[in-house]
Amino acid sequence: MKCLEDRIRQEGEILSDKVLKVDSFLNHQVDAELALEIGREFGRIFGDQPVTKVLTVEASGIQFAMATAIALGVPFIYAKKKKVATLSEGVYSAPVHSFTRQETYQISISHKYLGPRDKVVIVDDFLATGAALLGLVDIVKEAGAELLGVGCVIEKSFQEGRGLLEEKGVRVHSLARIASMSPGEIHFVEDNLTIQNNRERLLNA
């Protein structure tokens, strides 16, 4: 998704080879039109599937799950990170370790909103280690629902998340796949493929 990659290049703050801040337009202050465009793109990707629910985890995935749900015409659910009084009935839950916050927390979803008849797409803002997404995958499995795929806005392809999800047979689609980054420099997977293809054309010319 070129417009997303352009915004990451223009406004993203690369703090290290693993830490990227996009809080000026994606996950603190949100460019609403970009969020809707992201939802439309996920809607295009998953629109050929019989999706009944879009699932995410609070909080930074909510706007993209909502935009995707609007595009697909279905409800979205967000897993809660903290136990609340209103979730006093049965819940599905899974532990998630946050490497950013260095803490483990339980995510939970009410039995009322997810069940065996549901066909689910999971949407989140980042795919890196995959911890939160793997927790959501476990919840979908526990509910007896069918997981149709995972959509991520930004993927750090140099980390293990995609591999762990694909080992579980999960279909993963990311709109911006970062191959590598360091302060002042970022490379996307598509960029590397283009460079490789150009080199092959020159060699074969």
N, C-alpha and C positions, 0 to 999 in steps of 0.2 A: 504494500500500500504506500505509494510514493509520497502522498501528501503527509502521511504520518512520519515516514523516514525523514522528510525535509524538516518537519517541526522538531524532531529529535536532534537533528544536526544543528538547527538554528537556536533552539532554546534549552535543550537538554544540558544538564551540568554533570560532567563526568568527574567524579571525585576520586576514583581509583579504577583499577582494571576489573572491578566487580560491582561498583556502586554507581548507579545512574539516577540522577534526580530529574523528574519531569513534573515537578509540582507546580510549575507556572501555567500548565495547560492540560494536565491529565488527572492528577490524583491529589491535588489540594485546591488550587484554583483550576476550574474545569472549563475548557472551551466547549460549550454546549453543542455547537454545530459540528465540531469534530467528533464529539462523542456520538452524536446521531449518525454521522457518516460511518463511524466504526460499526455501529449497530446495523446499518444497512448492508455493510460488507459481510458481516457475519450472517445476516439474513440471506444474502445471496449464496454464501458458502453452504449453509445448512438448509436452505429453502426446499431442497428436494427430499428432505427427510420428514417423517411424520412427528415432528416435535410437539410435545404437549406442555413442557415446562423448561424454562431457562433457570439455571442454578448458579449461584456465586456465594462468596463469603464476605461478610462485612469487613471493611467498609469501602475500600477503594475500587472494588469490582462492581459496586452497585449500579453506577451510572451506565456502564457498558452492558451489563445484564439487562437493565431496563430498556436501553436503546435496542438491543437485540430482540427482546421480547416484543417491543412495539413493531419491529420490522417483520417478525414472524406471526404476530397476532395471537400470542399466548401469554399466560402469566409468568412472572419470574419470582423466585424465592431466594432469599439470602440466609445463609447459615449464620446463626448468632454465635459470638465468641464468648459471651458471658451468660451464665444461667440467670434467668429472670423469672419473676413470680408468675407471669402470664404463660410460661412454658411449664406449667405444673403437671400437664398430662404427659403421655408417652412421647419420647423423642428418640430420634436416631442421633448418635453422637460418635465423634472420632477425635483422637488427640492429634494436635498439629504442633510441630516445633517451629518457631520463628527464629531463623538465623539472624535476622536484622535486630530483633529485640532480645535475642538469647533467652527465650522463655517458651514453655510448652503450655498450650491452652486447649480446652475442649470446644469444638464447634458442634452445634446441634440444630436440628430441624424437627419440627413437629410432625408426628405421624399423620396428622390431618391433611397435610399439604403435599405429601409425596408417598406414592404407593406402587404396587406391582403393575398397574395399568399405564404408568407414566413412561414416556420416552423423552429422555433428558439431554440437553446440551449444557455443558458447563462453560461459563465465561469468566475470565479474570483479567486483571490488568497486566501482571507480570508472570512469566514462567522462568524460574531460575533453578532452584533445587527441587521444586515440584511438591514441597511438603503440603501446602494448603490444598492443592489440586488432588493430591493422592488421598487426603482426608475426605474430600468431597466424593471422589470415586468410591471410597469405602462406604460412605453413607448411601450412595445410589445403589450399591450392591446389597447393603443391609436392607434397604427398602424393597428390594425385589424389582426395582425399576430397570429399564433398559437405557444404557448410556450410548448415545449416538455419536458423541465426540466432544472435544474440548477446544475452545477458542480462546487464544491469548492475544492481548493487544501487543505486548512487547515480549520477546523471548531472548534470553541470554543463552545462545546456542552453545556456548563454551562451557556451560554448567550442565549438570546431570539430569535435570528435570524431564526433558523430552524423552531421553532414553528410558527412564524409570516408568513413565507413562506408557510408552510403546511396548515395554516388556509385559505390561498388563493387557495388551491388545487394544489400547485406546488410540483413537484417531485424533491427531493433534493438528490444528491450524493456527498459525501465528501470523499476524499482519506485518510485524517488523521483527526480523530475526537478526540479532547482533552476533556477528562472528567473533569480533574482538573489539576492545576499546581500552583507551588510556587517556589521561587528561589531555584535551586538545585534539583527540583523534578517535574516530569511530568507523568501523567497517561492518557492513551488513552482508549476510550470506549471499544475497542476490548480487551484490557488488563483486564478490569473489568469484561467483559463477560466471559473471559477464567477463571479467578479466581472463579467466581460464578459457572461455569460449573464444575470445579475441586472439589469445595466444595460439590456440589450436588452428584457427583460421589462417593466421600468419604463417604457421609452420606448413600448412597444407597448400598454401598459395603457390 
